[in-house]
Amino acid sequence: MKQTILIILFFLFVQKLTAQKPQVSLNEIPVFFSEIKEATKQNTSLWNKNLYGPILLADSKTRQLFANELDTAGILKYDGNIYTGTLPNHINIANTSINWGGKRWAMIMLPLPQNKEDRINLLAHELFHSAQPSLGFALNNPENNHLDQKDGRIYLRLELEALKRAVQTTSEKELKQHLANAVAFRKYRHALYNGSSTTENALELNEGIAEFTGVMISGRNKAETTEFFINGISNFFANPTFVRSFAYQTIPVYGYLLYNKDKNWNKKINARTDLTDYFTKAFNINIPTYLKKTVKKIASKYNAQTIIQEETKREEKIKELIAEYKLKFIEQPHFEIRFEKMSVSFDPRNIMPIEDKGTVYPNIRVTDLWGVLTVENGALMSPNWDKISITNPVKIEGKKIIGDGWTLELIDAYTIEKNKTNSGYKLTKK
């Protein structure tokens, strides 16, 4: 089964807030393309490659596309000094790289950020993903479910608090101490959860390096970059979950601080690099022999008491929510849909692992050979991504099936039927 996973970086909830407003002015589109073209040209030395390439700006409301060049399939048409067209319904809209219309594109959802530097950052991030295979980095988005556990969250937050202090200090001695403490929290977290260093590293090599690239190309000065990191980490702490979004905070800070010492560091790594070990050596950090004792001792410097209190309260709430989700999608009758050749897009900030049963995605859009499923009130993805579970349908209107917070639009070759043994539903092919 072929799978395509599109992680929405400019999140779904933004679409809802802006749905009634114009997504973009046609006069702005050429300006956006010109900005990122100039920024990537000026930063060719970052990867010894100009990352500028095919870009699709997609309006999630109308599915209208605005491109900086033609496709080879004849879908886009010349419109002034840009190219426009309509994205087919079976293709999900997300901030991602996509092979479509005979080319590999960076797709970005409209509206773009109002701030120029934020706008360039986002576009450069996605252009890196387009160029990623040619740079030797794998496209990999593993879930890090341990970061939804109490201790996993605590020691990630402590690491990020140390990085906030590191990026703000003007003292070389304090910088090294904060970085050493950040790495200590990271190494201790990895020691608590078997295999976590591998899954975290995989996501950081993918999304972390992409975001580092966006930051370096954005054009922010030192003060603006510091503010960007501080605000970004503070806002990140408010996310419902960290399992897929943490890499946007960690690697950009480590990478930016190392870039001040070695402007070629990123060109010395590859898809097999262990970034934790790399930064440890690059910053000349000594890992304490008694790691547990060390992190307990230094934690108070980084707001540990408040973090522990907040995570303890969260843990109790999460237990209740997990019980609710298990009842909804596992224990009581539900609708199971198996995948054949699926593509998905979702908000990575609010997903919730449900023990070994899979992960709940509050917002997700799935396209497959059978049609399109749009979910706005939760769905359970199986651990191996071969099926998705939703609540039983409440209304059937021909090929349009409606449930509590979800809509399924089927093609003619498929239908649904009730499972007589458990009162649930399943998808069948005629």
C-alpha positions, 0 to 999 in steps of 0.5 A: 500500500502506497502512503503519502503523508502531508503534515500541515505546518500552517495549521488547519485552525488558521484556515477556519479563522480566515475562511471568510476573508480573502486569501490573497490579492493577485497583486501580492503573488508575484511579490511573494515569488520575487521575495523568496527568489532573491532570498534563496539566491543570496543564500546559495552558500547555505547548501551550495545550491540555490533552493529556488524551484517550482512553487504552488500557493494553494487556496484551501477554500477555493482550491485555486493554485498560483504558481511561479512556473508552468507544469508539464501536464498543461493544467496551469495557465499563464495569467499575467506574470504568474500561472494559475489553475485548480487543484483536483479534489483528490489531492490534499492541500498542505504545506509540503513537497509534492510530485504533481503535473510533471514536476516536484513542487513546494506547496504552501497554503494561503494565506501566507504570513503577513511578516516578510521574514516569516513568509520567506522562512515558510517558503524556504522550509518547503523549498528545502523539502523539495530539494531534500532528496537531491541533498541526500536527506530522507523524507521521514516523519516518525511519530515520537509518542514518548513525547506525549508521556509526562516525563518525555514532555517534562524533559523536552520542555526543560531542554527548550527552556535551556535553549531559550537561555542559550540563545539570549545570553551574551556570555560565551561561558553561559552559552556553553553551560546552557547548551550543556544542560540542554543536551543533558536533558535530551540525553536523559530523556532518551535514556528513559524511553528505549528507541527515542533517540532514533525516532527523534533524530529521524524527525529532526533530520527531516523537519528540524533541518528544513526549519533551520534552513528557513530560519537562515534564509529568512533574512532576520537580524540577530535580535529578530532571530532571538525573538523568533526563537523565544516566541516560537518555543513559548507558543509551542508549549501551548500545543496539545501535543509535541510528538510531531512538532518538536523538531521545529523548535530544537534543531533550528536553535542548535543549528543557528548557534553552531552556524555562528561558529561553523558556517559549513556544519550543515554541509558536513551531515547526512541522512545517517548523522546522529544530531545529538552526538554531532552537536555534543561534539561540535559544542565540546560538551561533556556528558555527565557520568551520573546523568540522572543526578545532574539533571535533577540538580540543574532542573530548578534553573529552568522553571522545573517546578512549574513544568512538573506541576503543569504536566502532572495536571495534564496527565490526569486530563489525558487519561480521561480523554484517552478513555473517552477516545477508546470508548468512541473508536474501539469499544463501541460500534464504529466505522472502519475504513481500510486504505488502498492507496491513501494520501493524508494531511493533518495538523501535527500539533494536536494528535494523541497517541492511544497506548498501542491502539493507534493515534487520534487525529482531531483534524485529518483529510484522507484521499484514497481510491474509494474517495475523500474522507474529511474529519473535524472531530476525531478519527483513530489511525491504526498503528501501522497506518492500514486503516482509520476508525470513525464513529458510525454514520448518521446520514447517507445521501447517495455517495455522501456519508455523514457522521459526527464531525466527518464526511465521506464522499465515495466514488461509484465503485464503493459502498458501505455496509453494516457489520451484523456481528458488532453493529459497526460499519465497513467499506466495501467494493462493489 
